[in-house]
Amino acid sequence: MSKGLNIALVGGSLSGYAGGAPRSLAVHAKALHGQGTGVTIFAGFSKKYPLTPEQFGLDGIEVVASRLWGPSVLGLNVKALGMLFKRAREFDVIHLNGHWNFTTFIGATIAKIRKVPYVITVRGHLGKYDFEHLRPLKKILFPTMEMPNIKGAALMHVCSEWEKTDSMRALKFAKRIEKIPNAVDVSKLLPMLERSDARKQLDLPIDVPVYLYLARVSPDKSPEMLINAWAASTRKTDGSMLVIAGPYDPEYGKKLFDLVDDLGVKESIRFPGYADNEAKRKWLSASDVFVLPSTDDSFSVAVIEAARFGLHCILSPYVGAAEYIPSALLTTAELHEEAWAKALSAAHPRTGDAPTDWMDLFTLEGLGQHWMMLYGEIADQKIGCHGTPA
């Protein structure tokens, strides 16, 4: 079975302010919808993470959303999950996203009660970083919540080889593991602007290297280390600019602003805040180098987008998307200040047009077809997959 499938996609949030996971969820929905698959998204929203379906181009896709109760995107979208329980038997497969949250735990419980097979996309939540964070609590939650979810899943989905390797402490309990990259839809970011035009619109100097961080501004992305490395690099004094674009908590933002002031690099670092699609298009067109010193990124759509625009990417070893981009566009730097200061000093500005044929791996059509095949296999078995872990 692959034609006529009906899939429920369940996530904590569908907000452009919540980072890459909601974007990946939305693009996944578009990939399935484009293949004629029935898709319904069940998600939450809050004051901090408002519902922004218009940012994702979800025309024709049903969205069932309710207010999140609890901390951040880890909260519980009670009404949406209630609707999932009521409608569960409409779906051939329920596809859950992430771990250590009540939405996935209750979504998996609903799937079991209603006898609908389910899939979980890991979203980078089962690696060493996540197990060490709040470790005493995780030692209780893993055997009581996460292990039963993993054992009961028809399929566990990872986006990169790094994510799979880093998650094996938990994934060794899975029936089946599939590595599939996220679909990446760059259509809303194209056509690329002329660099000089983009810089004029953003009030950037025309003739200096511009380094771009484009992600949530949060401790797990190491922006403090990046700022310290910038101050220690040759870029501090050669006129280069570092743009740290993305949403941030006011308290954490103030901490970063104070650090910039203390290091004397205020003139060379900008914090434009959240970037919608049009702003991303301008920043990507205007920049030369993309930087992401993340402690734990299972994939990162932003890396693929930056490489598509021809930006050289300086990444930590913990960014899954690194395995997919051309080696000529990649520098990997260990996650400490000295290595990043060296990498920032050595990276070269973008020159000319970069090849884009490598992007074929992330097309909505190709990945939509692949997922339809997998969902069809799972739906045919009804009670789940029983393959050997990959």
C-alpha positions in Angstrom: 0.0 0.0 0.0 1.3 3.5 -0.9 -1.5 5.2 -2.7 -4.4 6.6 -0.7 -2.5 6.7 2.6 -3.5 9.1 5.4 -0.7 10.2 7.8 -0.8 12.1 11.1 2.2 14.3 11.8 2.6 15.2 15.4 4.9 17.8 16.8 5.3 20.1 19.8 5.2 23.3 17.7 4.5 24.7 14.3 6.2 28.1 14.8 8.9 29.7 12.8 10.3 31.0 16.1 11.0 27.5 17.4 14.0 26.5 15.2 14.5 23.8 12.6 12.2 21.1 13.9 8.9 22.8 13.0 10.3 23.8 9.6 11.3 20.2 8.9 7.9 18.9 10.1 6.2 21.4 7.7 8.4 20.5 4.7 7.8 16.8 5.4 4.1 17.5 5.3 4.5 19.3 2.0 6.5 16.5 0.5 3.8 14.0 1.4 1.0 16.3 0.2 2.7 16.7 -3.1 2.5 12.9 -3.6 -1.3 12.9 -3.0 -0.9 11.6 0.5 -3.5 12.7 3.1 -1.7 14.7 5.8 -2.9 16.2 9.0 -0.5 18.1 11.3 -1.2 18.1 15.1 0.8 20.7 16.9 0.9 23.3 19.7 1.5 27.0 20.1 2.3 29.5 22.8 3.0 33.2 23.3 6.7 32.5 22.9 6.1 30.2 19.9 3.0 31.5 18.0 1.5 29.5 15.2 3.0 30.6 11.9 1.7 28.2 9.2 2.0 31.0 6.6 5.8 30.9 7.0 5.8 27.3 5.8 3.4 27.4 2.8 1.0 24.7 4.1 -1.9 25.5 1.6 -4.2 22.5 1.4 -2.8 20.8 4.5 -5.0 20.4 7.6 -3.5 21.8 10.8 -5.0 20.9 14.2 -3.4 23.2 16.8 -4.0 24.0 20.4 -2.3 26.0 23.1 0.8 24.4 24.7 0.6 23.8 28.5 3.9 23.6 30.2 7.5 24.6 29.5 8.4 25.9 26.1 7.9 23.4 23.2 8.2 20.6 25.7 4.7 21.4 26.9 1.5 19.5 26.2 -1.0 20.5 23.5 -4.0 19.0 25.2 -6.8 19.7 22.7 -4.8 18.7 19.6 -3.9 15.4 21.3 -7.5 14.9 22.2 -8.4 15.3 18.6 -5.6 12.8 17.6 -7.1 10.3 20.0 -10.6 10.8 18.6 -9.4 10.6 15.0 -6.6 8.1 15.3 -8.2 5.3 13.3 -8.5 7.7 10.3 -4.7 7.4 9.9 -2.6 4.6 8.5 0.5 5.8 10.4 1.1 8.3 13.2 4.4 10.1 12.8 5.8 11.6 16.1 8.6 14.1 16.5 11.3 14.3 19.2 11.7 12.9 22.7 11.6 13.9 26.4 8.3 15.6 25.9 4.7 14.7 26.8 3.4 15.2 23.3 5.4 12.3 21.9 4.8 10.1 24.9 1.0 10.6 24.8 1.0 10.5 21.0 2.7 7.0 21.2 0.3 5.9 23.9 -2.7 7.0 21.7 -1.2 5.0 18.8 -0.9 1.9 20.9 -4.4 2.2 22.4 -6.0 2.9 19.0 -3.8 0.2 17.4 -2.3 2.5 14.8 1.4 1.9 13.9 3.7 4.9 14.7 7.1 6.3 13.6 9.3 8.6 15.7 11.8 11.1 14.2 14.5 11.5 16.8 15.3 15.2 16.1 18.6 14.9 17.8 17.1 14.2 21.2 18.7 10.9 22.0 22.4 11.8 21.9 25.0 12.2 24.6 24.2 15.9 25.1 20.5 15.2 25.9 21.2 12.3 28.2 23.7 14.4 30.2 21.4 17.4 30.5 19.2 17.0 33.6 20.8 13.5 34.0 19.1 12.4 37.2 15.7 13.1 35.7 16.6 11.5 32.4 17.7 8.3 34.3 14.1 8.0 35.5 12.3 9.2 32.3 14.2 7.0 29.9 13.1 3.6 31.2 9.6 4.8 32.0 8.8 7.0 29.0 11.3 6.8 26.2 12.3 3.1 26.1 8.7 1.9 25.7 8.1 4.5 23.0 11.2 3.3 21.1 10.4 -0.4 21.5 6.9 0.2 20.3 7.7 2.2 17.2 7.5 0.6 13.8 10.4 2.7 12.7 12.9 5.2 14.3 14.0 7.9 11.9 17.4 9.7 12.0 18.6 12.4 9.6 22.3 11.7 9.5 25.0 9.2 10.3 26.2 11.3 13.1 22.8 11.4 14.7 22.5 7.6 14.4 25.9 7.0 16.0 25.3 9.5 18.8 21.9 8.0 19.5 22.7 4.3 19.7 22.6 4.3 23.5 18.8 4.5 23.0 18.3 3.2 19.5 19.7 -0.2 20.3 16.2 -0.9 21.5 14.6 0.0 18.2 13.0 -2.6 15.8 14.1 -0.7 12.7 16.2 2.4 12.0 16.1 4.4 8.8 18.5 7.3 7.9 16.8 9.8 5.7 17.7 13.4 5.3 15.1 16.1 5.8 13.5 17.5 2.7 14.7 21.1 2.1 12.5 23.5 0.3 14.5 26.6 -0.9 11.9 27.9 -3.2 10.8 30.7 -0.9 14.4 31.8 -0.6 15.0 32.1 -4.4 16.0 33.8 -6.6 19.2 34.8 -4.9 19.8 38.5 -4.7 23.0 40.2 -6.0 25.3 40.4 -3.1 25.7 44.2 -3.4 22.0 44.7 -3.6 21.4 42.6 -0.5 24.0 44.4 1.5 22.6 47.8 0.6 19.1 46.6 1.8 20.7 45.4 5.0 23.0 48.4 5.5 26.1 46.2 5.4 29.5 47.3 4.0 29.8 46.3 0.4 33.4 45.0 0.3 34.1 43.2 3.6 33.6 39.5 4.5 30.3 38.8 6.3 29.9 35.8 8.5 26.4 34.5 9.2 24.9 32.6 12.1 21.3 31.8 11.2 19.6 29.7 13.9 18.0 29.9 17.3 20.3 31.9 19.6 20.5 29.5 22.5 23.3 28.0 24.6 23.2 24.6 22.8 24.4 26.5 19.6 27.4 28.0 21.5 27.0 31.7 20.6 29.1 32.8 23.6 32.0 30.7 22.4 31.5 32.0 18.9 31.7 35.6 20.1 34.8 34.9 22.1 36.4 33.2 19.1 35.5 36.2 16.9 37.2 38.5 19.4 40.3 36.3 19.3 40.4 36.1 15.5 41.9 38.4 12.9 38.3 39.2 11.9 38.0 41.5 14.9 40.2 44.2 13.3 39.9 43.7 9.5 36.5 45.1 9.0 34.6 41.8 8.8 31.1 41.5 10.2 29.5 38.7 12.2 25.7 38.5 12.0 24.0 36.4 14.6 20.4 36.1 13.3 17.7 34.2 15.1 15.3 34.5 18.0 16.5 34.6 21.5 15.2 34.9 25.1 15.6 38.5 26.4 17.7 37.4 29.4 20.1 35.3 27.3 20.2 38.1 24.7 21.3 40.6 27.3 24.1 38.2 28.4 25.4 38.1 24.8 25.1 41.9 24.4 27.1 42.4 27.6 29.7 40.0 26.4 30.1 41.8 23.1 30.5 45.1 25.0 33.1 43.6 27.3 35.1 42.2 24.4 35.0 45.5 22.5 33.5 43.9 19.3 30.2 45.8 19.3 31.0 47.5 15.9 31.6 44.2 14.1 28.7 42.0 15.5 25.0 42.4 14.7 21.9 40.8 16.3 19.0 41.3 13.9 16.7 38.8 15.7 14.2 36.5 14.0 14.5 36.2 10.3 11.5 35.3 8.1 11.9 33.9 4.7 12.5 37.2 3.0 15.0 38.3 5.6 16.8 34.9 5.3 17.0 35.4 1.5 18.7 38.8 2.1 21.1 37.5 4.7 22.1 34.4 2.7 22.6 36.5 -0.4 24.7 39.1 1.4 27.0 36.8 3.4 30.2 34.9 2.5 30.5 32.3 5.3 28.0 30.4 7.4 28.9 29.4 11.0 27.2 27.0 13.3 29.1 25.9 16.5 26.3 23.6 17.7 26.7 21.1 20.5 24.0 18.8 19.0 22.3 19.3 15.6 20.9 16.1 14.1 20.7 17.8 10.7 20.2 21.6 10.3 18.2 22.7 7.3 20.0 26.1 7.6 23.3 24.5 6.7 21.9 23.0 3.5 20.3 26.4 2.6 23.6 28.2 3.2 25.6 25.8 1.1 22.9 26.0 -1.7 23.7 29.8 -1.7 27.4 29.0 -2.1 28.4 30.0 1.4 31.4 28.3 2.9 30.2 26.6 6.1 32.3 26.4 9.3 30.6 23.8 11.5 31.3 21.9 14.8 31.7 18.1 14.5 28.2 17.8 15.9 26.1 19.0 12.9 24.5 16.1 10.9 24.1 18.1 7.7 27.9 18.3 7.3 27.9 14.8 5.6 25.7 16.0 2.8 27.3 19.3 1.6 30.2 19.5 -0.9 33.6 19.2 0.8 34.8 22.4 -0.9 32.2 24.3 1.1 33.0 22.7 4.5 35.4 23.5 7.4 34.9 21.5 10.6 36.2 23.1 13.8 36.4 21.4 17.2 34.1 23.0 19.7 36.5 25.3 21.5 37.6 29.0 21.2 41.1 28.4 19.8 39.9 26.2 17.0 37.1 28.5 16.0 39.3 31.6 16.1 41.7 29.8 13.7 38.8 28.7 11.5 37.3 32.2 11.4 40.6 33.7 10.5 41.3 31.2 7.7 37.9 31.0 5.9 37.7 32.6 2.5 34.9 34.8 1.1 32.4 33.3 -1.3 33.5 33.5 -5.0 31.3 32.7 -8.0 28.4 30.3 -8.3 28.6 27.0 -6.5 27.3 23.8 -8.1 23.8 22.7 -6.9 23.3 19.2 -8.3 24.0 17.8 -4.8 20.7 19.3 -3.7 18.8 16.6 -5.6 19.0 14.5 -2.5 16.7 16.8 -0.6 13.9 17.3 -3.1 10.3 17.2 -1.8 9.3 14.9 -4.7 12.0 12.3 -4.1 11.7 12.2 -0.3 8.0 12.2 -0.5 8.0 9.1 -2.7 10.5 7.4 -0.3 8.4 8.1 2.7 5.2 6.9 1.0 7.0 3.6 0.3 8.0 3.3 4.0 4.6 4.2 5.3 3.0 1.7 2.9 5.2 -1.1 4.3 4.3 -0.1 7.9 0.6 0.2 7.2 0.5 -3.2 5.4 2.0 -4.8 8.5 -0.5 -3.1 10.8 1.2 -3.9 14.1 4.5 -2.4 13.1 7.8 -3.3 11.5 9.9 -6.2 12.6 13.1 -5.6 10.7 16.6 -5.9 12.0 18.0 -2.5 13.3 20.1 -0.8 10.7 
